[in-house]
Amino acid sequence: QVSIVESGGGLVHPGGSLRLSCSASGGIVTLYEMYWYRQAPGKERELVASISGGGCALYPGSLKARFTISRDNAKNTVYLQMNNLKLEDTAVYYCKAVLTDSDDVTRAYWGQGTQVTVST
């Protein structure tokens, strides 16, 4: 059974930093792209960053200046380093992993999300 688990969320003041982690485990044959999304209250889920198996990172919008995605292929883990956090970064952050599982099916798996709250 494939499992995607995020961690590292929490409460932080504006200007602070957090590092999110997402680990994929269980019946993984090949792990391809990994993604971070976020969903703020009352808003649609949006893409934050993505990274290929070879480490090519992409950032839609302006988050690249403050957020950095990276991965450790040996650990099947992706990270999101978030610096200079702003109130508007408050959201549930979700990890998505595209992989081939032990049934030879290639699909996307989502984690349950981790809450990031930026507050004074």
C-alpha positions as CSV (number, residue, x, y, z in Angstrom):
1,Q,0.0,0.0,0.0
2,V,1.5,3.3,-1.1
3,S,1.5,5.9,1.7
4,I,2.3,9.6,1.3
5,V,2.9,11.5,4.5
6,E,3.6,15.2,5.0
7,S,5.1,16.7,8.1
8,G,6.7,19.9,9.3
9,G,3.7,22.2,9.4
10,G,2.9,24.5,12.3
11,L,2.4,28.0,13.5
12,V,4.9,30.6,12.6
13,H,5.2,34.4,12.8
14,P,5.4,36.5,9.6
15,G,9.0,36.5,8.4
16,G,9.6,33.1,9.8
17,S,10.6,29.9,8.1
18,L,9.3,26.3,7.9
19,R,10.6,23.2,6.2
20,L,7.9,20.7,5.1
21,S,8.7,17.1,4.3
22,C,6.8,14.5,2.4
23,S,7.8,10.8,2.3
24,A,6.5,8.2,0.0
25,S,6.6,4.6,1.0
26,G,5.1,1.1,0.4
27,G,5.0,-0.7,-2.9
28,I,6.8,1.9,-5.0
29,V,8.6,0.7,-8.1
30,T,9.5,4.1,-9.6
31,L,8.9,7.6,-8.2
32,Y,8.6,10.3,-10.8
33,E,7.5,13.9,-10.2
34,M,6.7,15.2,-6.8
35,Y,4.6,18.3,-6.1
36,W,3.6,20.6,-3.4
37,Y,0.1,22.2,-3.5
38,R,-1.6,24.4,-1.0
39,Q,-5.2,25.3,-0.3
40,A,-6.2,28.3,1.7
41,P,-9.7,28.6,3.4
42,G,-12.3,29.4,0.7
43,K,-9.8,29.1,-2.1
44,E,-9.0,26.5,-4.7
45,R,-6.0,24.2,-4.4
46,E,-3.0,25.8,-6.1
47,L,0.4,24.4,-7.3
48,V,3.3,25.7,-5.2
49,A,6.2,23.8,-6.7
50,S,7.2,20.6,-8.6
51,I,10.4,18.6,-9.0
52,S,11.2,15.9,-11.4
53,G,13.0,12.7,-10.6
54,G,16.2,14.3,-11.9
55,G,15.8,17.3,-9.6
56,C,14.5,19.9,-12.1
57,A,12.4,22.3,-10.0
58,L,9.5,24.4,-11.3
59,Y,7.7,27.2,-9.5
60,P,4.5,28.8,-11.0
61,G,4.1,32.4,-10.0
62,S,6.3,34.4,-7.7
63,L,6.9,31.9,-4.9
64,K,10.3,30.9,-6.2
65,A,11.8,33.9,-4.4
66,R,10.8,32.5,-1.0
67,F,10.2,28.8,-1.5
68,T,12.6,26.0,-2.5
69,I,11.7,22.5,-3.4
70,S,14.2,19.7,-3.2
71,R,14.2,15.9,-3.0
72,D,16.2,13.0,-1.6
73,N,15.6,10.1,-4.0
74,A,17.3,7.6,-1.6
75,K,14.6,8.4,0.9
76,N,11.7,8.9,-1.5
77,T,11.2,12.3,0.2
78,V,10.5,15.8,-1.1
79,Y,11.0,19.0,0.9
80,L,9.7,22.5,0.8
81,Q,11.8,25.2,2.4
82,M,9.6,28.2,3.0
83,N,11.3,31.5,4.0
84,N,10.0,34.9,4.9
85,L,6.5,33.5,5.4
86,K,3.6,35.9,5.0
87,L,0.0,35.8,6.4
88,E,-1.2,34.8,2.9
89,D,0.9,31.6,3.0
90,T,-1.5,30.2,5.6
91,A,-3.0,27.1,4.1
92,V,-3.0,23.3,4.2
93,Y,0.0,22.1,2.2
94,Y,-0.4,18.9,0.2
95,C,2.1,16.6,-1.4
96,K,1.5,14.7,-4.6
97,A,3.7,12.0,-5.9
98,V,3.5,10.4,-9.4
99,L,4.7,6.9,-9.2
100,T,4.5,3.3,-10.5
101,D,3.3,1.0,-7.8
102,S,3.8,-2.7,-7.3
103,D,0.7,-3.4,-9.4
104,D,2.5,-1.7,-12.3
105,V,0.0,1.1,-12.3
106,T,1.3,4.7,-12.8
107,R,-0.8,7.3,-11.1
108,A,-0.8,10.2,-8.7
109,Y,-1.0,9.7,-4.9
110,W,-1.9,12.5,-2.5
111,G,-1.0,13.0,1.1
112,Q,-3.4,14.1,3.8
113,G,-1.9,17.6,4.1
114,T,-0.1,19.6,6.8
115,Q,-1.4,22.8,8.2
116,V,0.8,25.9,7.9
117,T,-0.5,28.9,9.9
118,V,1.3,32.3,9.7
119,S,0.0,34.6,12.3
120,T,1.0,37.5,14.6
